[in-house]
Amino acid sequence: MISVVIADDQPLVRSGLRMILEGEADISVVAEAADGDEAVALVLAHQPDVLLLDVQMPGIDGIAAMKKIAAHNARVLILTTFDLDEYVHHTMRAGASGFLLKDMSGEDIVSAVRQVARGADSLLAPSVTRRLIQRFAAAPPQPSTARLGQLTAREVDVLRLVGRGMSNAEIARELFIAESTVKTHVVRVLMKLGLRDRVHAAIAAHQAGLT
């Protein structure tokens, strides 16, 4: 069972999300928050698997709330109406595992919660994925970390393609390997590099100059 806390200042949004998520047998909404401070308190109290967090809320905003819960294990899925690069950039840097827009379908939101809970398949809304990747690609690459030396040649190949924004299925076709093998490589890359999720692996690939 995937436990979820919903944090949004709009009651209708919270009730709509609860209805969508609790219609799934494997998801349970354990609490709702109307502001950033309440979101922090509920995460500490319930230790959810996933926090659905709005960016703009009364009190402390979503980014400040994320920083306060950084030491805990909840994976944060940013859900907002604002399709703006600065939000994507700052929330990813603060440790978010995904960034979705509120106009996405209920099916996509449910899928996102499941993927974020699994960790290795964290995601961004399709409308912002390409711009985020391009933003980091345009920045000067950082020196390669010593941890990259722990990767096998195949794991480096997978990391490079993750950095290009490719899905597991696309990577599998590119490298002529099974999709399950790609998933295994992604998990190992995350473990070896000490990365939180797939999004941060893509950022690391760009910073290391792999793409």
N, C-alpha and C positions, 0 to 999 in steps of 0.2 A: 504494500500500500504506500503510495506517494503522498506525503503530508505537505500541505500548501498553506501559506499565509498570504492573504490578499491585502495590499496596502494602496488605497486610492481615496482621494477626498470626496469622490462622487458616489453617493449611496447606490444609485442606479447601476453604475459601472460595477461596483462590488457585488451587488445581487445578481447581475447578469453573468459575471464571471463565476460566481459560486454555482449558479444553475448549470452552466456549461460543464464545469469541472466535476461537480458531484453527480452528473449523469453518467460518469465513467466508473466502472467497478473498481479500478485500481487507483483512484485518486480521492483524497479526503481533504476538504478545506477545514483546517483546525481553528482558524481565527481570522478576523478582519480588522484592519487598522484604517483610521480616517486621516492620520497625519504621520509625519516622519518619526516623531518621538514615540508614538504608539507602536509603529512598525518595529522599532528597535526593541521595545519592551516585550512585544509578542514573540519576536524571534528568540530572544533570550529565554522566555518562559516555555515555549513550545518546541524549540529546536527543529523546525520544519526542514524537509528535504529541499523545498523550493520556496522562494519568496517572490511573489508577483508584485513588482514595485513601480509605482508611478514616479516620474521625475519631479514634477511640480506639485508640491503639497504644502499645506500650512505648517508652520514651525520649521523644522529642518527639512531640506529637500531630500530627494531620493539619493543623490550622490553623497551628501553628508551622512545620511542614514547608513548607506553601504559601508562607509569608512568605520562606523561605530560597530558594525557586526562582522568586520573583516576576519576576526579571529575565530568565528564560528563556522560551522560546516554548511550552512544553508547556501544553496546556489541561487543567485539572484537573476531573475528574468525581468528586464526593464520593459514596461508596457506603457506606451505614451501616444499621444496624438501628434507629437512634434517630431517630424522627420527632418531633424537638423543635425549636421555633422558634429557640432560641438557637443551635443548630448551623447552621441555615439562615442566620440573620442573619450570624453571624461568618464562615462560609465564603464567603458571597457578598461580604462586605466585604473579605475577604482576597484575592479575585480568582477564586474558583471559577466555572467555566462551567456547572456543573450540579450537581444534588443528587438522588440516587436512593436508594431503599430496597432492601435486599438481598432482600426478598421479591418483587421484580418479576420478571417472566418473562425468560428468556434472550433472547427476541426483542426485548423492550423495551430490555434492556441493550445489545444489539448496535446497535439503532437509535440509542440515546443516544450511543454511542461515535462513530458515523458523524456524527451531527448536531453534536456538540461539535467534532469534527475539522474540520467545514466552517465553524464559527465563527458564522455569522449565525443559526443555528437552535438555539443553546444552550437548555437547558431545565431544568425542575425536575420532580420527580415530581408527578403530578396532585394527590396528597393534600396537598402543601405549597404548591403554586403560589398558590392563592387566599389562604391565610393570609399569605404573604409580601407579596403585593400589598396586602392590607388593612393590614398593619403599616405599610408606607410611606405608604399613603393617609391613615392616621390621624395621621401626623406632620405638623407644620407645614411647608408647602412652602418650599424654599430659593429665594433670589432667582434669577431666570432667568439662566443663563450667557450671555455675549456670543456664544458659539458657536451658540446657537439661531438667531441672526439669519442664519446661513449656510444654514439650511434653507429649501427652497421650501415653499409652502403645503401641497402634497400630502405632502411629507416630514413636516411637522408633524402632519398628519392621521394618517399611518401611525405616527409615534412615540406619539401620543396613544392609539391603539388597542393598540399594543404594551404601553403602560402599563396598559391594562385587562386584560392577560393573554390577549389574543386571538391565535389562530394565524394563519399567513399565509392559509390558506383562509378563515377567518372575516373577516379584514380585506378580502380580495378581494371577498367577498359584500357587506360593509358599504359599500365604496367603489365597487362596480360596476366593478372593474378585474380584469385577469388576475392569477392567483397569481404568475406569473413576474415581473410588474411590481412586485408587493408585495415580492418577494425583492430586486429591484434597489433599491427605495427603502430597505429595511432596511439593505442593505450600504452605501448612500450615507450614511444617517444615522449608522451606526457610524463611518464614515471621517471625516465632518465633525465629529462631536462627540468623536472620539478615544476611543471606547468599545470595550471588549474584546469584548462579545458582546450578544446579545439580552436576557439577564437584566439586565445593567447599563443597557441602554437603557430598560427598564421602570422601573428605579429612578430614572434621570435624568428620565423623564417625570413621575414623582410629585414629585421634588424641585423641578422647575421649575414645578409647579402646573398642568401640562397636563391632569391628570385630576381 
